[in-house]
């Protein structure tokens, strides 16, 4: 089995890895590209979710909260941390692009003890991984 997942060059879904497709027990990940005003709906009934604004800017709306114009990066390669929104299991969200955008959606099983919340770039810890050309 190969763990290499190549990005799609066109279309809304850039990549999607489920625990089943990767033979993992817990983590899932998907990345989406959105044109201005396009919407992706996120809902995981038994998994917590973290929506990360990889590039562009988006509005994220749940039944109980709305965050607007999240995102300031034009590329994941910019030297800046992203905005993110945490959602407990069972919370529906609509992600609408304010301009062209890319988002990552990570998920994992959870009991949902914490409320939905915004994670500001200033609260993110950054670290270096890898060596030489594999530094990230």
C-alpha positions as MATLAB code, in Angstrom:
seq = 'XXXXXXXXXXXXXXXXXXXXXXXXXXXXXXXXXXXXXXXXXXXXXXXXXXXXXXXXXXXXXXXXXXXXXXXXXXXXXXXXXXXXXXXXXXXXXXXXXXXXXXXXXXXXXXXXXXXXXXXXXXXXXXXXXXXXXXXX';
ca = [
       0.000    0.000    0.000;
       1.250    3.472   -0.887;
       0.594    6.423    1.397;
       1.319    8.852   -1.441;
      -1.765   10.852   -2.384;
      -1.335   13.107   -5.388;
      -3.243   16.366   -5.618;
      -5.861   16.819   -8.300;
      -4.905   19.708  -10.581;
      -8.519   20.635  -11.389;
     -11.896   20.485   -9.724;
     -13.074   21.281   -6.231;
     -11.406   18.409   -4.376;
      -7.617   18.730   -4.235;
      -7.113   15.563   -2.175;
      -9.131   13.321    0.118;
      -7.845   10.672    2.501;
     -10.212    8.784    4.770;
      -9.218    6.386    7.532;
     -10.641    3.616    5.345;
      -8.776    4.601    2.173;
      -5.453    4.849    4.046;
      -6.044    1.906    6.408;
      -5.709    4.277    9.349;
      -7.688    4.087   12.573;
      -8.374    7.740   13.238;
      -7.329   10.665   11.069;
      -8.987   11.865    7.883;
      -8.073   14.819    5.664;
      -9.478   16.595    2.646;
      -8.407   19.745    0.820;
     -10.699   21.825   -1.371;
     -10.282   24.729   -3.768;
     -13.067   27.254   -4.025;
     -13.725   30.089   -6.431;
     -15.161   33.333   -5.068;
     -18.629   32.733   -3.526;
     -18.410   28.935   -3.852;
     -19.492   26.912   -0.818;
     -18.345   23.635    0.738;
     -20.530   22.051    3.412;
     -18.748   20.259    6.249;
     -20.507   17.758    8.506;
     -19.104   14.861   10.488;
     -21.659   13.279   12.848;
     -19.135   11.432   15.046;
     -15.828   13.166   14.291;
     -14.355   16.488   15.361;
     -13.186   18.707   12.523;
     -10.601   21.429   12.062;
     -11.108   23.646    9.022;
      -7.832   25.352    8.093;
      -7.730   28.285    5.670;
      -4.760   27.307    3.514;
      -5.007   30.255    1.095;
      -7.484   32.991    0.255;
     -10.283   34.094    2.556;
     -13.515   32.438    3.643;
     -16.591   32.898    5.804;
     -17.465   29.924    8.018;
     -20.979   29.641    9.413;
     -22.440   27.128   11.866;
     -25.941   27.176   13.398;
     -24.501   29.010   16.444;
     -21.621   31.120   15.101;
     -20.274   32.938   12.063;
     -16.695   33.956   11.351;
     -16.092   36.285    8.409;
     -13.160   37.041    6.129;
     -10.852   34.442    7.678;
      -7.528   34.163    5.901;
      -4.762   36.456    4.826;
      -2.381   34.175    2.938;
      -2.223   33.826   -0.826;
      -0.230   30.592   -0.550;
       0.629   27.910    1.998;
       4.262   28.850    1.391;
       3.887   32.303    2.944;
       5.668   32.752    6.247;
       2.467   33.159    8.252;
       0.261   30.857   10.296;
      -3.278   30.176    9.013;
      -6.697   30.772   10.529;
      -8.629   27.670   11.575;
     -12.008   26.776   13.054;
     -12.577   23.807   15.359;
     -15.945   22.018   15.191;
     -17.097   19.313   17.597;
     -18.859   16.240   16.189;
     -22.332   16.812   14.783;
     -21.895   20.517   13.981;
     -22.707   21.534   10.421;
     -20.714   24.304    8.766;
     -20.865   26.129    5.473;
     -17.557   27.470    4.182;
     -18.001   30.233    1.590;
     -15.052   31.705   -0.286;
     -14.767   35.502   -0.145;
     -12.223   35.220   -2.965;
     -10.414   32.238   -4.495;
      -9.460   30.023   -1.565;
      -8.124   26.652   -0.501;
      -9.119   24.953    2.744;
      -8.015   21.823    4.561;
     -10.473   19.769    6.592;
      -8.940   17.388    9.130;
     -11.105   15.038   11.179;
     -10.792   12.504   13.988;
     -13.141   10.584   16.300;
     -14.193   12.589   19.348;
     -16.823   12.843   22.068;
     -17.406   16.550   21.456;
     -16.761   18.075   24.853;
     -15.535   21.427   23.494;
     -17.558   24.084   21.632;
     -16.859   25.341   18.118;
     -14.208   28.053   18.155;
     -11.928   30.210   16.057;
      -8.203   29.469   16.248;
      -6.283   32.667   15.523;
      -2.906   32.561   13.735;
      -1.279   34.254   16.742;
      -2.161   31.253   18.925;
      -0.552   28.703   16.599;
       2.798   27.232   17.515;
       5.135   26.762   14.582;
       7.969   24.293   14.379;
      10.439   23.012   11.827;
      10.372   19.378   10.745;
      12.709   17.368    8.542;
      16.242   18.023    7.353;
      17.869   19.591    4.313;
      15.565   19.669    1.301;
      12.865   17.958    3.353;
      12.580   20.824    5.843;
       9.071   22.104    6.318;
];
